[in-house]
Amino acid sequence: MDRFWACNLNRYKDVIDKSSHMGELSFMLYFDHAASSPLCPEALKTLQSTMERDFYNPSAAHKWGKELNKKTGEIRDNFKAALKAPKDSRFVFTSSASESNNSLIKGLGLSKEDSLYVSFGDHASLVKPAFALSEEIKNVLELPLDDVGVPCCSLLPSALDKNLKLVLVSTVNSQSGGLLDVQKFAAELKEKAPWVHLHLDAVQSFGKYEIDLSSGLIDSMTVSAHKMGGPKGVGALWLKKGLGLNPLLHGGNQETDYRSSTIAYPLIASFYSAFEVAQKNYQNDFERVLSLRDKLVSSLKEISSDLEFPFDPNRCSPYIISMMWKGISSDIVLRTLEQKEVAIASTSACSSKIKGENPTMKALGLPTSVHKFVLRISLGKMSTEEEVDAFISIFKEVYSELQMFVKR
């Protein structure tokens, strides 16, 4: 039986028939939660029940459709209340964080005189849409970062150009784990340039940290379900009141003027179920994962001084650990661990096909010579101490097996 399911079976016993396909799964240790996390039991239960029962189109005129539309509206309001967002702000459901980021960046209607700032070390769904506008706007500017990949407002010019219209940042860098002090950054930026639109990609922090939008300093925010125990295929874009966007998708205006597509109620309901669970356990989950992270890092350091951590773990989210094993390609380490049924990553999943110089790692300050050695280990809310112990034991084996291939 899969190790993940075995360690968490008691949480799933009321949701899944233990005689089903679970018995065919192989032993596995999963440490790639920053790419995607398994469904939490509550979200899975909601998804199963709503897929069976709530198959109506929420935009239909009959009473069943209207009821689902009402339930969708209630979930929107619940999300906004939990985020301490004004009631008159918008919470637009999308298919993913990538869609949300693209919708915001391309939908603001920036002109040829306008500029934007983005971290080149950020997720591709922020960087690539920004560069897609490079022929339509004046400048795509590189946001300065500190040594853990966190944007630094203090490194921006003291007087910002009035044509600067958009700044794009992430709460947690998906490669380094660098953790942004959102309120501090937003306050400093708005003091320098109160007219600038500040967009926050909160994908790696949503459901893991409490987010407070009551200050009014954030203008828009992207979130996603599948990095925090919800299903794939659903995310959201939060928008401050009065913000207009040119829609990325045209059609039936199911999300009023912001987006057209049939409302996926089962995914939305499952998303909210996962979020409800996360809300109740923010602090306990954080402290437990922090303890697991510290154990993992200290144990890996004990294996060998060859294992380096380029970003100070104490200034990063405990859910993401970047590590380098210089002298041996991360692909070799990944495949060797994979043969032992252990999953980690070398980069963000959306950048995993990049070979040679990795622009994300370059922007994070890592020299090209070490890009191929970087590994990413990421924990989730359901990670266990038993899994960490097993990972350390297996990694010791892998270290011994691969020593002969290390180039000095």
N, C-alpha and C positions, 0 to 999 in steps of 0.2 A: 504493500500500500504506500502511496505517496507520503513522504515524511511530513510535508506541510499539512495534509489532511489528517495524518495520524496525530500530529501535535495539537490539532485544533478540532478534532472530531466531536468532542463534547459540545462545541459551540454550534455544530452543524447537524447534530443528530435529529433535531426536530424538523429539519428542512429537506435533507437528502436521504434517500433510501440507501442504506449501506450495502445492499446487495446489487446496486446498479454498477455503472462503469467504473466507479471508484476502485474496485478490486483489480482492475486491469492497469491502473496507473503504477509507474515505477517509483522507486525511492527518489526523492528530490529535495534539495535544499535551495530555497529561492531567496536570492539577495539582489534582486533587480527591481525593487519596488518603485524606484524613481521613474522607471519606464512604464510600469503598470502594476497595480496591486490586485490580488484576488478579491472577488466580491465578499463583503462581510455577510454573515448569515442573514441579518435582517434585510439587507438590500436584495439578496437572492430570493428570500421568501416573498418580498413585495413584488419583485419582477415576475416570479412564477405566477402569483395569484392575479396580477393585473394583466399579464399576457393572456391568461385564460378568460378573465371576466371582462376586462375593460378594453375590448377591441374596437369600440366605436370611434368614429372620427370626431374629435372635440369641436370641430367647426360645423358639424351637421346641425340641421335645424330641429331635429327631433329631440325629445326630452332627454334621451340617453346621451346624446352628443353634448347637449347644454350642461348636463350634470358633470361630465368630464371637463368641460371648459371651466366650470365653476371651481372644480377641484384643482385644476391647473393654476387658476388665479390665486387660490388660497395658498398653494405651495410657493408661488412667487412672493406673496406677502410674508410668508413665514421666513423665507430666505432673507428678505430685506430686513425684517425685524431682528433676526439673529445677527446680521451684519451692522446693526444700528444705522441703517441707511434711511434717509427720509422716505416717507410713504409715497411721495409723488415722484420718486426716482423710478427708473425702469430696470427690470430684470428680464432680459431676453434669452430664452432658451435656444441653444444652437446644437449642432452635431458634435462639436469638439472645441478645444481651446484654439486650435489652428484656425478654425472658421471665425471664432470670436475675435482673435487678433487681426486677422485679415479684414474682417468687417469694419473694425474700428479704424485701422490705419488707412485703408483705401476709401472708407466711407466718409471721412471728415471733409473731403473736398479741398485738400491743400492746393494752392496755386503755384505758379512758376516763381513767385517772389518769396515763397515760404521755405523754412528749413525745419529739420527735426533732429533730435539726438536719440541715438540708440546705442546700447552696449554691443560691440562686436563679439563679445564673449557670451552673448545671451542665446536663448533658444532660437532655432531657425524660423519658427513661426512669428517671431518679432523681427529678426534681422532681414530675412528675405522679402517680406512685404514692404519693409522700409526701403530696401534697395530697388524694389520694383517701381518705386515712385521717383527714382533718381533722375529720370528724363523729364519728369513733370514738375518737379519742384527745384528750388535753388540749390539746396545742400542737404545731404545725409551726413550728419556729423557723428564722430565717435565719442561716446560718453566715457569720460575717464573713470578708471576702476582702481580700487585699492588692491593690496596683495592677496586678497582672497576672492577677488572678482566682484566686489560690491561697488556699485556706482557711488562716486564722491561728488556731492554738490559743491564742496569747498574747492574742488579743482577746476570748476567751470569759471569762465571769465566773470569778474565782478559786475560788469554791465553786459547784459545779454541783449542781442539784437531784437528789435521789435518784430522782426519777421520770423523769429523762432516761434513756432506754433505748437509743437508736439514733442514731448519727452516720454520715452518708452523704458520702463524698468521692470525687473522681476523681484519678487519678495525673496526668493531663494534661487541662486544660480544652480541650474540642473546638472552642471559638471563639477564645480568646486564645492557646492553646498553653502557658499558664502551667503550670509543672512543679512538682509537690509533692514535697517531701522527705518521703517516706512514713514512714520510720522515726522521724524527728524529730517529726513531727506525732503519730504513734501513741504514742510514748513520753510526750510532753507531755500528751496526752489521758488516757492510762491512769494517769498520775500524779495528775491531777485527779479522774478518775472511773473507777476500775478496773472498775466494774461495767457500764460502757457497752459495747454491741455496736458495733464499728467495722467498717463495710462499705466495701470499696474497689472502685470501678469502674476497672478497669485496661485498658479497651478500647483507648485511644489509646496505651498504652505497651507492651502485650503484644506480644512478638516484636521490640521495638525497644530495650527496656531489660531488664537482668537484674532479676528479682523474687525476693526472698528472704523466705519465710514462716516461717523457723526461729525468729524471735524470740517468736512466740506472741502478738504485739500485735494482729495482724489477725484478726478473727473470721470474715469471709467476703469473697469476692472474685468479681467478674464478669469474664469474658474472652470474646472473640469471635474468629472466624477471619478474617472478610472484610476487616478493616482491616490485616492483616499477611500477605497472600498466600495465605490459605486460601479455602474456598468460602463462599458465603452459605448460611444455613439451619442453621448449627451454632455453638454457643457453649458456655459451661460456667459453673457456679456452684461455687466451692470453699467448703467449710464446715469449720470447726474441729470436732474430735471432740466428740461429745455434744450438738451443736446440733440441736434438733428444729424442724421447719417444718411448718405446715399446707400440704399440696400445693395448688398452683394448678390442676393438672390431675389429675382423678381417673380411674381406669381400672384397667389391668392391672399397675400398680406395677413397670413395667420398670426404673425407677431406684429400686428398693426403695420406701420410703414417701415419697420426695421428689418423684417425678414419674412420670406415666404417659404413655407414647407409645412407639410402635415405635422401637427403637434404630436410628438411621440410620448403620450401620457405614461405608458408603463416604464419607460426609461427615466422620465422625469420623477415619477413617484419613487422609483428605486434609488435614484440619486438623492432625493431628500431623506429617505430612510437611512442611507449611509451617513449623511450629514448629521442627522439627529443623534445617531450613536456617537459620532465623533465629538459633537458638542458636549456631551455628557462627560467625556473622558479626556479632554484636552490636557489637563495638567498631569494626571496619572500616566497617560500614554507617553507624554513628553519625558517625564522623569524616568520611566521604565526604559524607553528607547535610548535616552542619554546614558543610562547605566550600561546597556548592551553595547552602545558605541564605544564607550570608554574601555570596556573589557576587550572588545574586538581590536581596537587600536593598540592597546598595551600588549596584548598577546601576540599580535603580528610583529610589533617591534622586538619582542623577545626572540622571535624566530630568527631574525637576522637584521643587521644594520643596513643590508642591501635594500630593504623595504623602506621606502621614504614616503612621507606625506607632505606634498608640496603646498598644501593650504592648511593653515593652523586649525585643527579640529575644534578648538575652543571658541573660534569666531565663526563657526559654520553650523548649519543645521545638523543635529545628530542623526538625521535620517539619511544623509549622504556623506560618504567617505571617498575621497580621491587618494589613490596610492600609486606609486611608481616602483617597478622592479627593473632597475636599469640593467641593460645587457641582454634582455630577452623580450621579444615582441609580446605585446599584450594578447595578440591573437593566439599565440601558442599557449599562454597561460589559460585563456578562456576555453580553448578546445580541450586542454588536459582536464580542467575542472569539469567541463561538460561531460566528458567520458565517465566521470565519477558522479554524475547527476547533480552537479552544483551549478547554479546560474548566477553569474555576475555580468558586468558590462565593461566595455573599454571607454565608451563615450555615451552621450545622450543617444537614445535609440534613433532619434531623427537625424543624427549625424554619423551613424555607425558605418555608412558606406564610404566615408571620406578616407582616402589613402594619402600617405606622404604628409605634407604640412597640413595641420588641422587649424583652420582660421579661428575657431573658438578657443583652442588652447593657446594659440599665439596671442590673442587678445587678452587672455587671462595671465599673460606674462611668462608662459613656459617656453623655453627655447625649442626650436624645431627638432633638435637632436633627441629630445626626450618624448616627443609626442607619441611615438609608437610604443612607449613603455607604460602609458597611463592606464590604470584600471579604476573602475568605479564600483564600489560596494554600497548598496542602498538597503536600508531597513524599512520595515513597515510597522503599522500599528499592531499587527498580529505576529510579528517576529517573536521568537521565544529564546530563552537562555539555552535551552537544549539545542536549538538550531545553531546558535553562535558557537557553542562548544564543539558541535560536530563539524562546523565549518573550519574552525581553528585546527582540529585534528587532521582533517583532509588536506588543508593547505600546507601543513607541515610535510605530509607525504609528497605533495606536488612540488614543494620547494626542493626536497631531496632528489626527486626524480629528474628535475629540470636543471639541476646545478651544472651538469656537464655541457649544457647548451648555452650557458651564460657567456657572453662576449665581454672580456675584461679590457 
